[in-house]
């Protein structure tokens, strides 16, 4: 049994390398470059589709030129970099026909026949409609300036760098392209499903991955795993988007979801980390009908089982902090002097500026990496068209010791109504602060549904694709 498990793990690791296994091409499609001189609206339409897919965030390096590639993406076995998708004929996709482009998006196969890394969410893009792909192609060929920027080589060592295994990965895990056609502007559930499971590829971050780094489910038919929350990405954990009232969005209304995706903030939540990139570059540009469609779809997903939790009186924590008597409570003392001025003694925060600490899904997540990361490195609430103010939280990597950060983390996770198993150690903080290592949560990473298959990290911390986050480092948005 152990030999079989090791063999499966090795095969999964090999499957991360780019493959050279060609498969049958996409179904016949017009390869003519759209005539944008007579239809500029097609280019404009393609720009909107690029917003739906958030192409720019991944294909732009930190402080780089848009779409020219070079964003660092960590994997369990090395670093890869996003590619140049400008129409440059030597270093970009200028020589791609529409058929080539379609095959790349839906099947993950480049023009030369090699397979893309599954960091490219082609399993989701396999659902994209012909019309959206044609518009997107027109935009990249005629609406994006060509940039001569050679792709960066990966740092994956041999034999993991062998290119053929990903062809096997693709055949095992990538679905057959089944384009979805929806009514744009309808604002209905079907349109929301198309955006979430197709161009929006929400599951790429919010769905746990299996032993081969494949998403455990690609849509609602996949059961409880779909959008159940993912592993740390650039040390930010993508939370559940299911009906769990504590760790998911069970308490969110449809309008809450729309407001969050449009502005990055609600009265009880604020965007951070990788999701700040998504809001800053993608969802804030969605039409109102598409935002409502996304919200309707997320709220329509089947309810997931929720473990009953004992009700905890939050007033004890509030009264202790209000009295200033925190002696003997190291974490409470740090919170009182460093955090309470913004997040309040009762953990309520300030609406649409400083998120609440009490009953916050990020705080009570089974994996505390996000909380430790924002304390260590700070965070930025990005400006959006509807909320132009930018709010930043300072990092405490130099102001607090590793032990103090661990103490305040553990305090917050069990203060007020919060109650979470497991403690963060100073060693955990030190590893994240100095080496960027996510907090290992094996000791308390127990599924609330009772199924171990829900765990988002089958091989431990860091088993994910981890693109760099622009928010707080790059003002390109």
N, C-alpha and C positions, 0 to 999 in steps of 0.2 A: 504493500500500500504506500509506504514512504517513497519507494522508487518511482511508482506511478505519479505521485504528487510532484516529486522533483522534476520528472520528465515533463509534466504538464507546465510547471513553472518555467522551465528552460525554453520550452516551445513558445510560451507566451512572451518571454523576453525577446526571443529571436523575431517574433512577429512584430516587434516595434520597428525593425529596420525597414527601409523602403524596398519594395519588391520590384522585380522585373518580369513578372508573370502577366502577359497580356491576356485579355479576355475579349469576347465578342463585343464589338462597338455598340454604342447607343443606337437606338432605332433611327431610321433615316430621318434627316432633318435638313432644311435648307441651309446651305453653308455660305450663302451670299452675305457679305457685310451690309447691314441695313444702311440705306441711303438717308443719312441724317440731314442732308441739305434740304430734303423735302419733308422731313418729319423730325423736327427738333424735339417734339413732345416725347418721342421714344427714348431719347437720351435722358430727358428729365424724369421719365418714368423709371428708367434704369437706375438713376441716382436714388430714387425712393426705395427701390428694391435693395440697393446696396445698404441703405439704412436699416431695412428689415433684417438683413443678414449681418449687419455690423462688420462688414468686410474691412473697413479702415482700421479698426482697433487692433486687429491681429496682424494686418499686413503693413503696419507702420512701426518702425523702430522708435524707441524712446528718443525724442528730439529729432526724429528722422523725417524724411519726405513722405507724404501720404501715398500709400499703396506701393512704395518701393521696397517693402519687405525689411527683413533684418531684425524683427522682434525676437528676443530670446525666449525660448520655450523649453522649460526643464522637463525631462522625462526620468523615469527611474534608472535609466542606463546611460544617460548623457544628455547633451544639449542639442536641440535643433533650432533652426531659425526660419521664420516665415519668409515666403518667397516674394519676389517682385511680380506684381500683377498689373503693372502699367503696360501700355502698348508698345514698349520698346521691343524692337525685333531681335535684338541680340541677347538681352538679359531679362526681358519680360515675356508677355504673352502676345506680342504683336503678330506672330506668325500663326496663332491659333485661328482656326475656322470656327464657325458657330457650332459645328458638330464636335470639334475638338473640345471647345469650351463646355458644351453640354455634357460630354463624357467625363470631363474632369470634375464637374460639379456633382453629377449624379452617381458616378461610379468610382471616383478617386483615381482615375487613370490619366496620366499626363500625355502630352502629344507624342512623346517618344515611347509610349507603351509601358512605362514604369508606374508602379503604384505609389500613391502619396501616403505620407504618414497619417495615421488616423487622428492626429491633432486637427487635421482638416475635416470638418464635420460632414463629409459626404454622405454618411448614412442618413442624416437629416435632409440634406439637399436633394437626395433622391426623390423627394416628394415635390420639389419645385415644379411649377407649371411651365409649359413651353413658352407662354407669353412672358412670364417673368424672367426666364433665362435669356430670351431674345432681347428684352429690354436691357437687362444687366450687361449683356455682351455689347450692345450699342453704346452704353455708357462708358465701359472700359475702353472701347476702341476709339470713341470720338469725344468723350467728355472728360477724360483723364489725361493729363500731359504725360508723354513718354519720358521715363527717367532711366538713364543708363546706370544700373546698379546691380552688379553680379551677386548672385545668391551666396550666402555664407555656408561653408561646409559644417556639417555636424561634428560634435566631439564624441560621438558614440564609437567605442573601440571595437576592433575586430575580436571575435567573430560576430558580435552583435550587429556590426555595421553591414553585414551581408544583405544584399537587397532583395533576394528572392522570397524570404518568408512572408513579407507583407501581402504578396499575392494570395498566399494561403489564408492569411488573416482576413483579407477582403472576401474571399469565397466563403469563409466560415461565418463572418459576422455582419457583413454589409448586405442590406436588403436589396432585392431586385427593384430597380427604379419603378415607382408607381406614382406618376405625377398626379397631384391633386388640383382640381380646378374649383375655385370658390368665387363667390360674388363679392367683388371688392366694394366696400362702402355699405355692405349689409349690416355689419356689426354683430353678426350672429355667431353661434357656437362653432359652426363649421369653418367660418373664416378664422376664428381664433385658433382652432385646432391646426389649421394650415400654417399659421404664423408660428405658433409655439413649437410644433413638431417638424416644420419645414425650414424656411429661411431663418427663423429666429433661433433655431437649434438650442432651445433652453435646456434640454436634457444633457447637452454636452458638459455642463457644469453642475446642474441640479439633480442629475440621476447618478446613483452609485455605479461603479464600474466593476466588471468581473475579473477573472484571472487572466484574461487576455487583453485587458484595458478596454474591453467593449462595454458600451452602455448596457445595463441589465434589462432595460426596456426602452423602446423608442416611441411608445404612445400609451394611451390609457389602457389598451388591451393587454399590456404587459404586467398589469397587476399593481401591487403596492409599491414596487421598486421605482416605478416611473415618477420622476421629480421628487423622490423621497429625500433628497439632500446628497451632496457629493463630498469628496475628499478635499483637503486644502489645495487651493490654487493660488500660487504666489503668497501663501500663508493667509489666505482668506477662505473661509469655508462657505460654500454655497448652501443655504439652508433649504429645508423642505418647502415645496410649494403645494403641499397637499392639505387636507382638512384638519390636521392636528392643531388644536387651539393653542398649544404651548410652543411647540417646535415648528409649526407650519403657519399657514395663513387662515386657519379656521375662524379666527376672530375678525378677519379683514372683510370689509364689504367690497362690492364691485367698484364703487367709487374710490375706496382706499387704494385699490390696485392701480386704477387709472391715474390717480394723483401721484402715486409713488413713481410709476413709470414715466410720467410726464415731467415731474419736478425733482424727483429724487428724495422727496421728504413728505411725511405725513405727520399727524399729531403724535403718532406712537412709533415712528421708525424713521431712520435716515440712511441713505445709501452710503456704501463705503467700499473700498478695495476694488476688485475687478468689476463689481456691479456698477460702480461709479463710472467706469469706462462705458458700460453698456448704456446707461442712462445718458451720459454726456455725449456720446457719439451716435447712439442708435434710437432708443425708445422715445426720447423727448421729441423726435421728429415724426413719430407715427401720427397718422390722422386720428382724430377722436373716435371715429367708427372702428378703426383697427385696435385702438387701445381698449375700447369697450368689448370688442370681440375677444381679445386675449383674456380679459378679466372674466367674461362669461364662460369661456372654456375652462379656465382654471377652477372656477367655482362649480362647474358641472362635473368634474371628475368624481368618481365614486369615493365615498368617505373611507378613510383608513381606520383600522382599529387603534384606539388610544388607551394607553394604560392609565387606570384610575390613579390620581395623585391626591395625597392628603392636602387639605387646605391649610395653609400656614399663615398665621397672623403677621402682617407686615409691620405693625405698629411698634413692635419691640425694637427693631433696628432703627426706625425713625426716631424713637424717643432717646435711644442711646446716643445717636449722632447729635441730636438737638441739644442734649445735656452737655456734650463735650467730654463726657466721661468715657474715654476709650482706652484707658489704661488696662493693660493685659490683653488687648485685642489689636495686635500689630496691623492687620489688614484694615480694620476699621479706622485706625489712627491715620494711615496713609490716605484712605478715602476722604476722611474729614478734612485733611489739610490740602489735598491735591485735586480732588474730584468734585466735592460737594458744591463748590461755588457754581459749577455749571449744571451738574446732574442732580442737585438738591439732596437734602437730608432724607427725603422720602423716596428717592430714586426715580422721581417723576420726570426729570429733565426739563427742557424748555421746548414747547411745541415748535416743530419744523426747524429747530436749530440744534439742540443737544438731545440725543435720543434718550428715552427712559432706561433705567437699569433694571427696574422691577418688571417681571414678566416679559422680558425681551427675548425673543427666540435665539438671538445670537449669544446672549449671556448663558442661557440654559441649554445650549447645544451640547450634545454628547462629546463634541470635540471643541476644546477651549482655544484652539489656535488663533481664531479671529480676535478674540478678546485680548490675548497676550500680545498679539501683533500690533493692535491699535494702541495699547499702552506703551509698548516698546518704541514703535516707529511713528506713532501718530496717524492721523487720517484726515482726508479732505472731503467735505461735502461740496461737490462741484456746482458751479453756477449753471443754470439752465435758462431757457427762454422765458419760462414762467416763474422762475425763482432765481433771479440774477445774482443774489448774494452768495459768496463763497465763504463757508465756515470751516475752519481748520482746528483740529485738536493737536496740540504739541506732543511729540514723542518724549518719553521719559527714560530713554536708554542711558542717558548720562546723569539724570537727576536722581534716579532711584537705583538701588542695588538690585541684583537678581532676586535676592530673598524678599525685598520689599515688593517687587512686582509680583512675585508668586503669592505673597501674603494678601495683597489687595485683590488679585484675581480670585483667589479662593474665597475671600470675604464677599465679593460682589456676587459670586455664583451661588452663595447660600444666604444672602441677606434678603430682607423684606419677604416676599412670597417665593423667592427662588429657592430651589432645593435640588442640588446636583450631586451625583456620586463622584468620587475621585478627587484627588488634590494635585494641583500643579506644583512642581518642585523648582527650587532655584536652578537645578541642573537643566531642567526643561527650558527655562527662560534663557539661561546662558547659551544653550545650543541654538535657540531661535535667534537670539540677539547677535551672535557672532558668526554662525554658519547658515542661518536661514532655514534651520531644520524645523518642520512642523512638530507640534506637540503630539507625542504618541499617546493615543487614547485607548489602547488595548485593555487597560485595567477596568475601564468603565464604559467601553463602547458596546453596550448591550442594546439590541433593538427593542424599542418600546412595543413592537408588535409580537415579540417573542421569536422572530425568525432571524437566525444568524446571517442568512443570505442578504439581509438588508445592510450589513456593514459595508461602508463605502471604501474600505481600504483592505483588500484581501491579503496584501503582502506587507502591510504596515504603513507607517507615515511616509508620505511622499509618493505613493503609488498612484500617480495621476499625471496628466499633462498640465504644466504650470506656466502659462504665459506671463511675462512681466506685466505689471499694472501701470498704466499711464498716469492715473489720477494722483496728484501730489508731486509728480515728477515732470510732467509734460503738459504744456498749455495748448497743445495743438487742437484740442477739441473746441 
